[in-house]
């Protein structure tokens, strides 16, 4: 039997461990680095580079994540039914690596392919490549997900149970290490400026390095091929499970009439074709899958760390003294807390609860995990309220807001509406004045050819007839993506040109205002130059989310540093510190540890020995459905306030948590071994042999070993 089912490896052993597992561990480290490195900056790429709004970027992000958790079922079927684990991993890793390269190429554009706001001009090309890349990545990472850990377990002989258990601990560490390092490194790569291609942040590098790591993962895995023990396809238990359930349903409806006697369970209608042991095993699995129904709501909240929470971070201040934190860096809090909280829960909290004689069953733990996730979103809503307090009071309805600027070298007095104003030479009012509808602007006789001019907030910008004054449009919302909106106003008679970080502000006529340019945070030097070549530099430090109008006076002095140039703040920068996000990350991570690890442990203990893969597939499916829920709720709710959306998700999870608690209350724990033993005599001898073989291959793969720092999706089966 063994000769038919396995191709024996030629691998040597070191300390009784197969050398082949080294290649598998390195492969997994590089693959997780590749996946999470790409995913860390994905929503910002969609928002910043492709210039999609936050809602649409969030939609695409969660669609991609959902696809990543739907494709494992396809990968498992292909591996177990046709290709085997090794070939499935190789072929889909090639698809995976190509997808990463396509995504990296989609982020490349040169300066001639750039609009004035820094986004690519040929957007259709970049969008098409990005979508192709993401589909290939989802197919690759999802397809190999159920294969790699199980393939590692195949490398051990029957007498190496202890070594196999140690391997999965090392496997778990490699996944967390790859995820953590990529979450730290990739934002740093993205923050670099790609001088060869564009002045924008370097998404080609941020995606290119993960693509290179995926190729390294593939090469390392193939190099170890001669040493692997390769198990031949043995038929997919998920297919058999589905066929058994399908036959029971079909047979039940075929015999709907009352002349057929009722059966104790609807699965008993499959007895005409399938043996009683298989039917009993399916019943146990269905019992657990029924409890899975409320679980997607947890993942709907959990996976928003990479979308909504990252976008929230772009509206906050990432400055911690001399250290500047990128918004996407906050995602590293999750894997760091995982590595801290998992041993604390296992060695301190759970034993303490047990000593207190409290019945903290697995289903109760999962209920607590859901509540902690809902608390995390309440915390996120409170942070959002603090952020909203710092936002400017923009006009609404028929209101208009006006900021007055005096570019004359003399004091002026004027009246706007019923409000009198007085302004010194070359100054601007700090605040905007709000008007409803039209208002009259009345200047002194020297400045007017007519007594009064009526301005309307909807009037097209430009010089008003009969008035030595001009109207310009300001932005009416806070700059997106954490950038800073900068424009220049000059009253100089000289032709002026301004550049900064390769941005050309491009205004050349006197008494004119440049278009807005979006600049990243940090120190920036503006080079101001006349047509004759005289130039000087004006320096400014930008934070996040501010807007400035920089005035160039007619008496500007072209020295090394410009004099006669000053900046007026139109919109203040972000002031809410990123540190306020730490509590919400703590609660969501604590909820994950209690919910996810416990959920897999519970499923393992309640499932038959040969159908743990079915429950693993069901678990991954709950993650996919959770991301689909985000799309549905975000689109259907259409809430204008982000804090209200956070509260909505928290409320939905509390409601689902109550339903789950009721379901858990009526759940009766079972012993699968005892149930299977009752029907063992009904099992064909060939099936017994296959079952024993599968048990030996999968023995020691503890479900308490968490295998993914961002969601417990890769726990070994």
Phi, psi and omega in degrees: 000314181297324181296325180284329189268336186229147169255111187294145181276164174254016187288138173276170180241151174232120184055037178070016176249134177297136178297334184300333183291338177300316181294324181289319179295316179296319177302315182292321177301312182293322181293318179291324174299315182297312185292308184285333174298314177295315186290334181299320184255005187299312184294328177288326176297314179297322183280316186273311187278308179281352174064031175277148179290168188298322181294316182289322176299319177296319179299312181294320180301311183286332173296318178297313180297319178299319179295324178297334181258358173267325184290339176303327178297317177297317180297320180294319180294316180298316183293315186278338185257331187230295193273334190087162186295317186298307182295324178298316179297315182296308185295315182285335174293326175296314176301316180301309182296319178298319178300318178296320179294316179300319179295319178296319179295325181296338182270001182268128170207145181267178188293335179282350182253028189236132174284176183290339177271005176092355180273156181296147180280312181276071190292326182301318179298313182293320179295315181299314179297319181299315182293320177298316179300316182293322178296316179296319179297316180298319178295320182289306184293323178289322183294324181272349185305313182278358187260322192295311182297316180295324178296323175297320178295331180293343186283350185259147176278171184297329183274003184254042182298317180296316180295324179296318178297320178295322178302316182291332173294317177294320178300316178298317180295320181296323179293312180294322179295315179298317179295314183295312181297318181293325179292332177277316189282318186300317176300327177294318178296319180296327184288346178290155176262125181277092185294333182291322188255316188196163178279355183283169177298155197267076175293326175303322178288319181297326176270332183292319179296313174301324177297317178297319179295327178291323175293322176298317179301317181294314181297315180300317182295319181291323180301326181279002186306315183297341184265351187281148164269117186251117181274129180289152178304134184242012183093140186267122181293332178294322177296316179296320178300312182295321179296320180295315179295316180298319179294320180298317180294314181298317181291325179295317181284337178289332182244056182283337186294158186287348181289343178269132182293147178290155179240154187301323181223146183296336177289343179295346178287354177270000185296336180295339185238329187243151182286161186293330179296313179298318180298318178297321178294319178297321178300316179297319180294316180298326179297320178285319180299328177299321177290341179288342188305316181281349190294329182305333182296328177297314182291334176300324177278316187300315186283358175283357172302323183273354181239275186299318183290325177293319177294324175298321181296334179290345178262012183241169182267116182267016182272122175238085185067237178274354181264133178247122182261128174287149182307318183287346177295337181297339179293342178290342180299324182297305180295328177296313179294327177301311182295336179273315189282326182302308178293328178296316181295317185286326186258344185236301189293305182298315176299323179295317178297321179296320179294334178279006177062032178265137180275084181261073185291164180305318181292328176291322177298317180296324177297316177297321178300319177297316180297321179296323178294322178292323176298322179300321181283332171295319177298319178297322178295320178296321176297319180297323177297321176295321178295317182297330179296332183272353181285147178296158177271088184284156181293150179226151178063236182268009181284155170222150178239138185229135170246126183267139182231131176254108179259014177266155179270044177201156179287140178233150174239136181206169179231130176240116188066236176255009187255124177276147180222152175222131184225137177283166180300141174053048178230166176224148176289139183293322186251159174275147175256131185263133176233154174251118182073212182280157175216156180264133176251119183240117179253175176293166185300326183290333183266354185239140168267339172235160187294316185221151176232133178262126179250141175241143182294339180268359183292143180295136180301148178147176179294136177272136180304132174079016182221132175280059180208159183228152178245131178233154181268135172256161177291146183248024173205161180292138180306136182279165171067016179075010181275180181236129181269121184236136172219158181243142175235130181231144172245012182287147177279349180274154174286125187239140173227140183233134174230149177205124181051043180071005174276129177260111180287335162062033172252141190229352183258153180296159175051047184228165180237138180284166171287159177292143170235141179262120181242147176284166180293163179118182179284137180224138177248121177265124177265115181256124189226142174267170180296333181279355177101356176289140184211161173208172184239132173247125185255147180207145174255121182257142175259236179235133167073027180259170174220132182229144165251123182256120185266133175249111182285156178297333182265030180303139179256121181271078174253192180300314172252132184295137167244145186092017176231130177213154184255136176246127182282122175266321177228127183290152180288169177298135182239347181281122185289144177298340180300337180292345177280345184301316179301319181292325175292324179296313182293320181291325179287318176299320177297321179296316181298315182286323185277307191286307181299317179294321181298318179290323177296317179298313181298321180297318185285341186253005184246154176296157185296330184262006182234022178292331177294326178296316179291327175297317177297319177297322178296314178297326179295325178296326177294317179297314180296324178301319178290329175292324177300321178301317180297316183293311183294315182297322181281321184283326184289320182045047178277132181287326182266128182294325180297326179293325177293321176299315179296323179298313179296319179298318181294318179298320180291323177298318178298314178296324179298320178296317178298316180296321180298321178293316178299319181294326181298323183267002180280137178251121180292144183235167174245100184303326181298315180296318181295317180294324181295332180292333183248010185299326181292344181271353186273131177301149184298323180296321179293325178298318180297314180297319180298315180297322179296315180295322179297320181292321179294320186267359185295139175091359181274084187294130179285354178278355179274108182285136190243010181207129186284349182245342169194142187281067187258351188237024177297138191293145180237000000 
